[in-house]
Amino acid sequence: MPDRKADIIAEDRGEQVALMEPLLVASNSRHRGPLNDLALELAQKSAGLRRSLPAALAPSVADLVRSMNCYYSNLIEGHDTHPIDIERALRNDYSQDPKNRDLQQEAKAHIAVQQWIDSGGLPGAAAVETGSIAELHRRFCELLPEGLLWAEDPDTGKRTQVIPGEFRKRDARVGAHIPISAGSLPRFLERFTQTYATLGKTDSIVATAAAHHRLLWIHPFLDGNGRVVRLMSHAMLLSLLDTGALWSVARGLARNVNEYKSLLARCDQPRRNDLDGRGALSEEGLAAFTSFFLKTCIDQTNFMESLIEPERLRARIALWAEEETRLGELPAKSGAILEAVLYRGELPRSDAASVIGTGDRQARRIVSALLEKGVLQSPNPRAPLALAFPAALASRWMPGLFPDAPAQRPKAF
């Protein structure tokens, strides 16, 4: 029978915080040198990606990456809501099927939280603070439909309502892992914050992976832990590396989901011997996951850099515009406007006519067609034009960012 009560007293079995040590791969560990090298490489790659993109284009790319991050984070949880359907949800264009509508609302909630993070909602070390972890959960869950706010006990089948932002008051089980008792959460979360909020930059980059696992190990909520952890990791990397939200580790984790989950499980294992660190849990397991996590981040920065390389991006957009013009879907010279916006970052509307060598009336007609296609955007009729990256064109403009939508995907499915 469903349990809606939130006044249950959380049992504390007296577990000591040493149970989740080590919280970091030790500075004198044989694993630490290669991990520091990976952290430095990631910092350099992320900074290079940010510099390679015109500042005016960055918000449009970040919008598309936000949808991509949402798609892959939900996919890890077994929820496949394509970014095209996510974009529809952002326009309040929902499916008529209740289940699909719920998943669209879930995706919309995820994007809203990430938008808050990307706008400076969790600066500095705030992401690892206990209050911020609860806030991530609250912001995400309070936007979910009621049907998704239930957790089911795998043994008894009993369903318990999930309260947004509330730490669990019951025991939990995640596969073979039995998390700490609910009553012990405060001291474990305090130790978590004390450790990860006080590190230098290189240590913090390396520790992002450790924090990712250890919060999953703590399992503070009845449900939603995976998404909260990945949002926390996104916030940590955004702050540490000034990523501009131009890349996301979630894509790499989802594309290697079996290895991701296997290495997370390996982190749960107890220390094997005297060569495996000095804590209760395996340092080798934590080091292996950290290496995988940092290499995945580097892979994703390389991938995004290849997608937004100016000449390649220009060629893909130009080819699309040429095909659309030939099919009569766009006016002639539309490609010239897109190319100008791409190179300049933004284009004052008054410059459109001179760019294509026509009168103002024809220029306005071309701009209107591009706005209607969703490939240009502007906050108001007088503001400059900027490039947009609609999910429907991702396979043409940003191939590989996420899977193609199924053919003949209906608008109301």
C-alpha positions, 0 to 999 in steps of 0.5 A, a space after each residue: 500500500 502506498 505510504 504518503 507519510 513524511 513523519 517517519 523517524 529515521 533509524 540510526 545504526 551508528 555507522 562511522 564515517 570512516 566506512 566511506 574512506 578513502 574520499 580521495 585517492 591519496 596524494 602519495 598513491 601510485 595512482 595519483 600521478 597519472 590522475 593529476 596528468 589527466 586533470 591537467 589535460 582536461 583543464 587545458 582541453 576545456 579551456 581550449 574549447 571555450 576559446 575556440 567558440 565565438 562568445 555570441 555562439 556559446 549560449 546557442 551551443 549551450 542550449 543544445 548541450 543542455 538538451 543532450 545532457 538531459 537526454 543522456 542522463 535520463 537514458 542512464 536511468 532507462 528513460 529514452 526521451 529524444 531531444 526533439 521531444 524535449 524541445 517540444 516539451 520546452 514549448 509546452 507541446 506535450 505528447 497525448 500519451 500519459 507515459 510519454 508526457 510524464 517523461 517529457 515533463 521529467 526532461 523539462 525538469 532536468 533542463 530547468 535545474 541545469 539552466 539554474 546551475 549554468 546561470 550561476 546557481 551553484 558557484 564555487 564549492 557550493 555544489 557539494 554542500 548538504 543544502 545544495 544537494 537537497 536543493 538539486 533534488 527539490 528543484 528537480 522533483 518539484 517539477 515532476 508529475 505526481 506519478 514519478 514521485 514514488 519509490 518502490 521497495 524491491 523486496 516488498 513492492 511497497 511504494 513510498 512517496 518521494 518528497 522533493 528535497 527530503 533525505 530518505 528516512 528509510 533503509 535502501 538497497 541498490 543492487 548488491 549495495 546496502 547504503 548507510 542507515 537513514 539516521 546516519 545521513 547527516 554526519 556522512 553528508 557533513 564529512 562529504 562536504 568537509 572533504 570536497 569543499 576545501 580542496 585546491 583546483 587540481 585536487 578538486 578536478 580529480 575529486 569530482 569523480 570520487 564525489 560522484 561515487 561517494 554521494 551515490 554510495 551514501 544514497 541520500 534520497 529515496 529516488 533521484 540519486 543518479 540525476 542529482 549526482 550527475 547534476 552535482 558533477 556538472 556543477 562542479 566541472 562548470 565551476 572548476 573548469 569554466 566550461 561554459 556548459 559547452 560539453 557534458 560528461 553524461 554523454 560519455 557515461 551513457 555511451 559507456 554505461 556498462 563500464 560506468 556502472 561496473 566501475 561504480 560497483 567496483 568502488 563499493 568493494 572493501 579494501 583488498 590488501 595493504 597495497 589497496 590504500 588505507 581506508 575501508 573501501 578500495 582505493 584501486 577501485 576509486 582510482 580506476 573510476 576516477 581515471 575512467 571519469 576524467 578520460 570520459 570528460 577529455 573525450 567529450 571535450 575533444 568530441 565537441 571541439 571537432 563538432 564546432 571547428 569553424 570550417 567544418 561547422 560552416 561546411 555542414 551548415 552551408 550544405 544544409 542551406 544549399 539543399 533547403 534552397 534547392 528544395 524551395 524550403 528557403 529563399 536564395 542567399 539564406 546560406 550567406 546570412 547563416 555564414 555571416 552570423 556564424 563568423 560574426 557571432 551575431 548580426 545586426 538586422 540592419 546589416 542583413 541587406 548588405 551581407 547578401 547585396 539585396 534590398 531591405 525587403 528581400 533581406 527581411 524575407 530571408 531573415 523571417 524564413 530562417 527565424 521560422 525554420 528555427 535556425 536563427 534566434 533573436 529575443 525581440 524584433 530589433 535585437 541582433 540575430 544569432 545562430 540557433 541549433 535546433 535538435 531536429 537539425 542536430 544530425 546535420 549540423 552536429 552529427 553524433 551529438 545524440 542518436 537520430 530521431 526515429 523516422 516519421 516521428 509524429 508530433 503527438 505520439 
